[in-house]
Structure formats: structure tokens, C-alpha cells
Amino acid sequence: MILLDTMLSTAFHWSQLLQPQFYIEHGGLWLILFVVFAETGLFAGFFLPGDSLLFVAGIYSHNLANEFFSSGNEYIDLIFLVILISLAGIAGNSVGYWFGRKVGPAMYGWKENLLFKRKYLVQAHDFYEKHGGGAIVIARFIPIIRTFAPIVAGIVQMDKKKFAIFNVIGCVSWVFSMLFGGHFLQKWILAEFNFDLRDHLEVIVLGIVFVTTAPIIYKLIFGKAKSHSHTDQA
């Protein structure tokens, strides 16, 4: 109720949903847990800022951990956040997997709309076919793909135990790297250059978006070029 009142009392624009600081300021750790769960647990959550949100959460790790308890130790704060957020991610992936096993095949016949594009499902399927079980781990680091990878794993009837193992490894690796990366990069840059990343979060967001989407853009551009090349040779 407090969260809702706060959001309604301020001017809201849909673009704020792409800004990590919005979630931290208006919902804190609880909202972060929901976003991480929704990004894979609810297939419509592909637009949520998972990578940049966790990276910025690492910068504010002390404040977020203090919502539950005060440890006074940065490592305890980070480990606590890693465990809690990883559980949310594991749960989200599990729901996506279950959804894929139950109704996934029918999704290929769904009508496309603003929240669902069939091409995302096809891209996730191709990605899974190429990388096998490891796709569940790799997909965690790639926007959009990570939303549909567990669904595709369910569609192709991936072994439950195998999925569970890759799910845990992928979620923990993703959350750990993002949180620790954000926290210690902020700490190092502030100590070495007296430059506070909290005052320039938009740069952080743009940088992470570029890094995480660059492989996809590269594949789209050069993949098409290779395809045309093969076609011409034939």
C-alpha cells in the first residue's frame, strides 16, 4: 500500500520502468525480487531491466540489505542479496519451465501483440538448440533470450533434474557477477578517481545495455551477411 501511494503521488511515465533507480527508490529489495522473478516467471517481463537493475543494486547493496537487517559488513550484505535474489530467479525460471511443459507448444500459434512476439520464442529455441543445457546458464546473461529460454526448455521436455542444476548455476552466477561487479566497481572508481557512479547511473545503464545486446546485434548483422554470402555462392 505504501509503495502504491508513493508511486501515485509522483509523476509517473512508462519510461521509468526501464530505469533501475526507479525500482530501488520506489520498491527497494522487494520490488527487485519481483522483477527478477517476473523476467522469466512471467514471459511478458522481457522488457524489465534485469542486468542493469542488479548492477545498480550492487552499488546500493548496503541500503538494500538494511531493509532486512544491519550487518555492518559489505560481504555479508552482498552474500545475503545474492542468496535472496538468486532464489527469486530460480523460482522464476522454474515457473517458465513448467509453463513451457504445459502450454508452451501452443504459444507458437498465439496472436502477436505488444507483449508477445513469436520471433523471441524462435530465437530462444535456436539458441537452446545450439548450446544445449548450457543455454540455461548463458541465457541468464542475455536480455530477452533469458525470458524465453526456460519456456523452450520446458517445450522440448528437458530433463527436470538437468534443468534444475543448470537453473541454479545460471541464476547464482548471474546475480553474483552483477551485484559484486556493481558494488566493487563503484568502490574502486570512487577511491581511485573520486567519481561517484550513483550520480551517473544513466551511463551505467547504457553501458550494460550495450555489452549485453552487442552479441545479439553482431549475430543479426554478420549472421545475415554470411547467409547472403552462402546464397550467392550457391
C-alpha positions in Angstrom: 0.0 0.0 0.0 2.8 2.4 0.9 4.5 1.5 -2.4 1.3 2.2 -4.4 0.7 5.5 -2.6 4.3 6.6 -3.3 4.1 5.8 -7.0 0.7 7.5 -7.4 1.9 10.6 -5.5 4.7 11.3 -8.0 4.5 11.9 -11.8 4.9 8.5 -13.5 6.0 7.8 -17.0 6.3 4.4 -18.6 9.9 5.1 -19.5 10.7 4.8 -15.8 10.2 1.1 -16.0 13.4 0.9 -17.9 15.4 2.8 -15.2 16.9 0.7 -12.4 16.8 3.5 -9.9 13.1 3.7 -10.2 12.7 0.2 -8.7 15.2 0.8 -6.0 13.7 4.1 -4.9 10.1 3.0 -5.1 10.2 -0.6 -4.0 13.6 -1.5 -2.8 14.6 -5.1 -2.4 11.0 -6.4 -2.5 10.5 -4.9 -6.0 13.8 -6.2 -7.2 12.9 -9.7 -6.2 9.6 -9.4 -8.1 11.4 -8.0 -11.2 13.9 -10.9 -11.2 11.1 -13.4 -10.8 8.9 -11.8 -13.4 11.6 -11.5 -16.1 11.5 -15.3 -16.6 8.5 -16.4 -14.5 6.1 -14.1 -16.5 7.1 -14.2 -20.2 5.8 -10.6 -20.6 8.7 -9.5 -18.3 11.3 -9.5 -21.1 11.4 -5.6 -21.1 12.4 -5.4 -17.5 15.9 -4.1 -16.8 17.4 -7.3 -15.2 21.1 -6.8 -15.8 21.3 -3.0 -15.1 19.0 -3.4 -12.1 21.2 -5.9 -10.4 24.4 -3.9 -11.2 22.9 -0.8 -9.7 21.6 -2.9 -6.8 25.2 -3.8 -6.1 26.0 -0.2 -5.8 23.2 0.2 -3.3 23.8 -3.2 -1.6 24.2 -1.7 1.9 20.9 0.2 1.7 19.0 -2.7 0.3 20.3 -5.3 2.8 19.5 -2.8 5.6 15.8 -3.2 4.7 16.0 -6.6 6.4 18.9 -6.3 8.9 22.0 -4.3 9.7 25.2 -6.4 9.4 27.8 -3.6 9.1 29.8 -5.9 6.7 29.7 -5.4 2.9 30.4 -9.0 2.2 27.6 -10.3 4.4 25.2 -7.7 2.7 26.2 -8.9 -0.7 26.0 -12.6 0.1 22.6 -12.1 1.6 21.4 -10.3 -1.5 22.9 -12.9 -3.8 21.0 -15.7 -1.9 17.7 -13.9 -1.8 17.7 -12.6 -5.4 19.1 -16.0 -6.8 16.1 -17.7 -5.2 13.7 -15.3 -6.9 15.5 -16.0 -10.2 15.5 -19.8 -9.7 11.7 -19.6 -8.9 11.1 -17.5 -12.0 12.9 -19.9 -14.3 11.1 -22.9 -12.7 7.7 -21.3 -13.4 8.8 -20.6 -17.0 9.9 -24.2 -17.4 6.6 -25.5 -16.0 4.7 -23.2 -18.3 6.7 -24.5 -21.3 5.9 -28.1 -20.5 2.2 -27.4 -20.0 1.2 -24.9 -22.7 4.5 -23.9 -24.5 3.9 -25.7 -27.8 0.6 -23.8 -28.2 2.5 -20.4 -27.9 3.7 -20.7 -31.5 0.1 -20.2 -32.6 -0.6 -17.3 -30.4 -1.5 -13.9 -31.9 1.3 -11.4 -31.6 0.8 -8.3 -29.6 2.8 -5.6 -27.7 4.0 -8.1 -25.0 4.4 -11.2 -27.1 6.5 -11.7 -30.3 6.8 -15.1 -31.8 10.3 -14.3 -33.1 11.5 -14.1 -29.4 10.4 -17.7 -28.9 12.1 -18.8 -32.1 15.3 -17.0 -31.2 15.3 -18.7 -27.8 14.7 -22.1 -29.4 17.5 -21.7 -31.8 19.8 -20.5 -29.0 18.9 -23.6 -26.9 19.4 -26.0 -29.9 22.9 -24.5 -30.4 24.1 -24.5 -26.8 22.1 -27.4 -25.2 21.7 -27.4 -21.4 24.3 -24.7 -21.1 21.9 -22.4 -22.8 20.0 -22.1 -19.5 23.2 -20.7 -17.9 24.3 -18.5 -20.8 20.8 -17.2 -21.4 20.8 -15.6 -18.0 23.2 -13.0 -19.2 21.3 -12.2 -22.4 18.2 -10.0 -22.4 15.0 -11.4 -24.0 16.7 -14.8 -24.5 16.7 -15.4 -20.8 12.9 -14.8 -20.6 12.1 -17.5 -23.1 14.9 -20.0 -22.6 13.2 -21.8 -19.6 10.0 -21.9 -21.6 11.8 -23.5 -24.5 13.5 -26.0 -22.1 10.0 -27.0 -21.0 8.7 -27.2 -24.6 11.5 -29.6 -25.6 10.9 -31.6 -22.4 14.4 -31.1 -20.9 15.1 -33.4 -18.0 13.8 -31.8 -14.8 16.9 -32.6 -12.7 19.2 -31.4 -15.5 17.2 -28.2 -15.8 17.3 -27.7 -12.1 21.1 -27.9 -12.0 21.7 -25.5 -14.8 19.0 -23.2 -13.4 20.8 -22.9 -10.1 24.2 -22.4 -11.7 22.9 -19.8 -14.1 21.0 -17.8 -11.6 23.7 -17.7 -8.9 26.4 -16.9 -11.5 24.3 -14.0 -13.0 23.3 -12.5 -9.7 26.7 -12.9 -8.1 28.6 -11.3 -11.0 26.2 -8.4 -11.4 25.9 -7.5 -7.7 29.6 -7.9 -6.9 30.6 -6.1 -10.2 28.4 -3.1 -9.4 29.5 -2.9 -5.8 33.2 -3.2 -6.2 33.4 -1.1 -9.4 31.7 1.7 -7.6 34.0 1.3 -4.6 37.2 1.2 -6.8 36.2 4.2 -9.0 35.2 6.3 -6.0 38.5 5.5 -4.3 40.8 6.0 -7.3 39.1 8.8 -9.2 36.7 10.3 -6.6 33.9 9.6 -9.1 30.6 8.5 -7.7 28.7 6.2 -10.1 25.5 7.0 -8.2 25.5 10.4 -9.8 25.8 8.9 -13.3 23.6 5.8 -13.3 22.3 6.6 -16.9 25.9 5.9 -18.1 25.9 2.6 -16.3 22.6 1.5 -17.8 23.6 2.4 -21.3 27.0 0.6 -20.9 25.3 -2.6 -19.7 22.7 -2.5 -22.4 25.4 -2.2 -25.0 27.5 -5.0 -23.5 24.6 -7.4 -23.2 23.0 -6.7 -26.5 26.2 -6.4 -28.6 26.4 -10.2 -29.2 22.8 -10.3 -30.5 23.4 -7.3 -32.8 26.6 -8.9 -34.0 24.9 -12.1 -34.8 22.0 -10.4 -36.6 24.3 -8.3 -38.8 27.0 -10.8 -39.6 24.7 -13.7 -39.5 22.7 -12.2 -42.3 25.9 -11.3 -44.2 27.1 -14.9 -44.0 23.6 -16.2 -45.1 23.6 -13.9 -48.1 27.2 -15.0 -48.9 26.2 -18.7 -48.9 23.2 -17.9 -51.0 25.3 -16.1 -53.6 27.8 -18.9 -53.8 25.0 -21.4 -54.3 
